[in-house]
Amino acid sequence: MKRVSLLLLLLLTGVAVAADENPPWQQPGAWPDRVIATLTAEPASSFSVNWRTGAGVISTVAEIAPATAAARFDLAAKRVPAHSELFEYDPAWVANRPGW
């Protein structure tokens, strides 16, 4: 009987986790995640950076610093205001793209 109860508990736990589409560790927050750097047509002089934060973040900046051997190379960082826009995920739009 204990084995059946344990198995049932594990199955119910698995169903509860599967029903939650966005586990807490995948939620956007105050700190940027999913950072992506994209090269432009002139990668020697420019590139694009995208990242995700929560909708509650109202001010964003990028800090750019040349990498050096110094432990505190971040002290020479230059702050650049970032352009933010809200991204609305539409699963139907993605589902209708068979080549993706």
C-alpha positions as CSV (number, residue, x, y, z in Angstrom):
1,M,0.0,0.0,0.0
2,K,2.9,2.4,0.8
3,R,4.3,1.8,-2.7
4,V,1.0,2.7,-4.3
5,S,0.7,5.9,-2.2
6,L,4.2,6.9,-3.0
7,L,3.7,6.3,-6.7
8,L,0.5,8.2,-6.7
9,L,2.1,11.1,-4.9
10,L,5.0,11.2,-7.4
11,L,2.5,11.1,-10.3
12,L,0.4,13.9,-8.8
13,T,3.5,16.0,-8.2
14,G,4.6,15.5,-11.8
15,V,1.2,16.6,-13.1
16,A,1.3,19.7,-10.9
17,V,4.8,20.7,-12.2
18,A,3.8,20.0,-15.8
19,A,0.6,22.1,-15.5
20,D,2.7,25.2,-14.5
21,E,3.9,26.6,-17.8
22,N,6.3,29.1,-16.2
23,P,8.3,27.7,-13.2
24,P,9.6,30.5,-10.9
25,W,13.2,30.1,-12.1
26,Q,12.0,30.9,-15.7
27,Q,10.1,34.1,-14.8
28,P,11.6,37.4,-15.9
29,G,12.9,39.5,-13.0
30,A,14.8,42.7,-12.1
31,W,18.1,41.2,-13.3
32,P,18.7,40.7,-17.0
33,D,18.8,37.2,-18.4
34,R,18.8,35.6,-21.8
35,V,21.5,38.1,-22.9
36,I,22.1,37.8,-26.7
37,A,24.8,39.8,-28.6
38,T,24.2,40.1,-32.3
39,L,26.7,41.3,-34.9
40,T,25.7,44.1,-37.2
41,A,26.9,44.9,-40.8
42,E,29.9,46.6,-39.2
43,P,31.0,44.4,-36.3
44,A,34.2,46.3,-35.8
45,S,32.4,49.4,-34.7
46,S,28.9,48.3,-33.5
47,F,26.8,45.4,-32.3
48,S,23.4,44.8,-30.8
49,V,22.6,43.4,-27.4
50,N,19.2,42.1,-26.3
51,W,18.1,40.9,-22.9
52,R,15.0,40.1,-20.9
53,T,13.8,41.7,-17.6
54,G,10.5,41.8,-15.9
55,A,7.8,44.3,-16.9
56,G,8.4,46.2,-13.7
57,V,11.8,47.4,-14.7
58,I,11.4,51.0,-15.8
59,S,15.0,52.1,-16.5
60,T,17.6,50.1,-18.3
61,V,21.3,50.8,-19.2
62,A,24.1,48.8,-20.7
63,E,27.6,49.1,-19.3
64,I,30.4,48.7,-21.8
65,A,34.0,48.2,-20.6
66,P,37.1,47.1,-22.4
67,A,38.3,43.8,-20.9
68,T,41.7,44.0,-19.2
69,A,43.7,41.8,-16.8
70,A,42.6,44.1,-13.9
71,A,40.2,42.6,-11.4
72,R,38.1,45.8,-11.5
73,F,38.0,46.5,-15.2
74,D,34.3,47.5,-14.6
75,L,35.5,50.8,-13.1
76,A,36.2,52.0,-16.6
77,A,32.7,51.1,-17.9
78,K,30.7,53.5,-19.9
79,R,26.9,53.6,-19.3
80,V,24.7,53.8,-22.3
81,P,20.9,54.2,-22.0
82,A,19.0,51.2,-23.4
83,H,15.9,51.3,-25.5
84,S,13.2,49.1,-24.0
85,E,10.1,47.7,-25.5
86,L,7.4,45.3,-24.3
87,F,7.4,41.9,-26.1
88,E,4.1,40.1,-26.2
89,Y,4.6,36.3,-26.7
90,D,2.0,34.8,-29.0
91,P,2.1,31.0,-29.0
92,A,-0.3,30.9,-32.0
93,W,2.1,33.0,-34.1
94,V,5.0,30.6,-33.3
95,A,2.8,27.5,-33.9
96,N,2.0,28.7,-37.4
97,R,5.6,28.9,-38.5
98,P,6.4,25.3,-39.6
99,G,9.9,26.1,-40.6
100,W,11.0,27.2,-37.1
